[in-house]
């Protein structure tokens, strides 16, 4: 007799206690890099455990302004990021010294260190801009610079950033593996539905 996977497994999700501050590395096997996250929730989907986490460090993005003065985020894996990221990292070092380090972590850039309140910048009437890309995500401008006649900004992402990782099969090994595109296409719709139902 055939049983579908939905009958064999019951998908579940539960929140991780807020006082659990264990940093879990989320690995990107393709790039041999990782980002440390705090676990927000644990989900079991078709017998596989997934951890939903938020980055331990401040999530940021490098952007530029288009002709309509909308912020356009730079593709993390694109050639423009290869060009602009080293400049931005150097400017962060000049501005903040050893207090902050800009890291090219998987899925989102991060600022490592304690980020204090940003001082008023006369170049911007409002440091909070809510027109980044198509998602209308609210951000806070941290610094700006020009390169080849174009203005770039480093912004703090004010909306929560959640990453999904597949738990290691070794339960003694507290790490997760970021999803491939194929895994994300399969898992993310199920996770989104589970979040809405809980």
C-alpha positions in Angstrom: 0.0 0.0 0.0 1.3 3.5 -0.9 1.4 6.2 1.7 2.2 9.8 0.7 4.9 11.6 2.6 2.3 13.9 4.2 0.7 10.9 5.9 4.0 9.3 6.9 5.3 12.6 8.6 3.5 15.2 10.6 5.1 18.6 10.0 5.7 20.6 13.2 7.2 23.9 14.3 8.0 25.3 17.7 9.6 28.5 19.0 13.0 28.4 20.7 13.1 30.0 24.2 14.1 33.7 23.9 16.8 33.2 26.5 18.7 30.7 24.3 21.6 32.8 23.0 23.5 29.9 21.4 25.2 31.0 18.2 24.7 28.5 15.5 26.8 28.6 12.3 24.7 28.5 9.1 27.0 27.1 6.4 27.0 27.8 2.7 28.7 24.7 1.3 29.1 26.2 -2.2 31.0 29.2 -1.0 32.7 27.6 2.0 31.4 30.5 4.2 29.1 30.8 7.1 26.9 33.2 9.1 26.2 32.9 12.8 22.6 33.0 13.8 20.4 32.7 16.9 17.7 30.1 16.6 14.2 31.5 16.4 12.2 28.3 15.6 12.7 24.7 14.8 10.6 23.0 12.1 10.3 19.4 11.2 9.2 18.9 7.5 8.8 15.4 6.1 11.1 14.1 8.9 13.8 16.6 8.2 14.8 19.2 10.9 15.2 22.9 9.8 16.3 25.8 12.0 14.9 29.3 11.4 17.5 31.7 12.7 18.3 35.4 12.7 21.9 36.7 12.3 23.8 37.4 15.5 25.3 40.5 14.0 23.6 43.5 12.4 22.2 42.8 9.0 23.1 45.4 6.4 23.0 46.0 2.7 24.9 48.0 0.1 22.7 49.9 -2.2 22.6 52.7 -4.8 20.0 55.2 -5.9 18.3 54.8 -9.2 17.0 57.7 -11.4 13.8 57.9 -9.2 15.9 58.1 -6.0 14.8 54.6 -5.0 17.3 52.4 -3.2 18.4 49.4 -5.2 20.2 46.7 -3.3 23.4 45.3 -4.9 23.3 41.6 -5.7 25.3 39.8 -3.1 27.0 37.5 -5.7 27.2 40.0 -8.6 30.3 41.7 -10.1 29.2 45.1 -8.7 29.4 43.7 -5.2 32.9 42.3 -6.0 33.9 45.9 -6.9 32.1 47.9 -4.2 32.3 45.7 -1.1 36.1 46.2 -0.6 35.6 50.0 -0.8 32.7 49.9 1.7 34.7 47.6 4.1 37.6 50.1 4.0 35.3 53.0 4.7 33.7 51.2 7.6 37.2 50.6 9.0 38.1 54.3 8.5 34.9 55.5 10.1 34.6 53.1 13.0 38.1 51.6 13.5 38.1 48.3 15.2 34.6 48.7 16.6 32.9 47.5 13.5 33.8 45.2 10.7 31.8 44.7 7.5 31.6 41.0 6.6 30.5 39.4 3.3 28.4 36.7 4.9 26.0 34.4 3.0 22.5 35.7 2.2 23.0 39.1 3.9 26.0 41.3 4.7 26.6 41.8 8.4 28.3 44.4 10.6 30.3 42.7 13.4 30.5 44.7 16.6 28.4 47.0 18.7 26.5 49.5 16.4 25.7 52.7 18.3 23.1 55.3 17.3 23.9 56.8 14.0 24.5 60.6 14.1 22.4 62.9 12.1 23.5 63.2 8.5 22.7 66.5 6.9 22.7 64.9 3.4 19.5 63.1 4.3 16.3 64.6 5.5 15.3 61.3 6.9 17.7 58.5 7.7 14.9 55.9 7.6 14.1 55.1 4.0 11.3 52.6 3.1 11.8 52.1 -0.6 14.5 49.6 -1.0 14.0 47.4 -4.0 10.5 46.0 -4.6 9.9 44.9 -1.1 9.5 48.4 0.5 11.8 47.3 3.3 12.5 50.0 5.9 16.2 50.7 6.4 18.5 53.1 8.2 21.3 54.8 6.4 24.7 54.3 8.1 27.1 55.9 5.6 27.3 57.0 2.0 30.2 57.3 -0.5 30.7 57.9 -4.2 32.5 55.8 -6.7 32.7 56.5 -10.4 30.1 59.2 -10.1 27.5 57.0 -8.5 26.4 57.4 -4.9 26.3 54.2 -2.7 24.9 53.7 0.8 25.4 51.2 3.5 22.0 50.6 5.2 20.9 48.8 8.3 17.9 46.5 7.7 15.3 47.3 10.2 12.9 44.5 9.4 13.9 41.1 10.9 16.1 38.9 8.7 15.3 35.2 9.0 17.5 32.5 7.4 16.6 28.8 7.1 19.1 26.0 7.5 18.9 22.2 7.4 20.2 20.7 10.7 23.3 18.6 10.6 22.5 14.8 10.7 25.0 14.6 13.6 23.0 15.8 16.6 26.2 16.6 18.5 27.3 19.0 15.7 25.4 22.2 16.2 25.5 23.6 12.7 23.0 24.1 9.9 23.4 24.1 6.1 21.7 26.9 4.1 19.2 25.7 1.6 20.0 25.2 -2.1 17.6 26.8 -4.6 15.9 23.5 -5.1 15.5 22.9 -1.4 14.2 26.4 -0.8 11.6 26.0 -3.6 10.4 22.9 -1.9 10.6 23.9 1.8 9.9 27.6 1.9 6.2 27.5 0.9 5.6 24.8 3.5 7.4 26.9 6.2 5.4 30.0 5.3 2.1 28.2 5.6 3.2 26.7 9.0 4.1 30.2 10.2 0.7 31.6 9.2 -1.1 28.7 11.0 0.8 29.2 14.3 
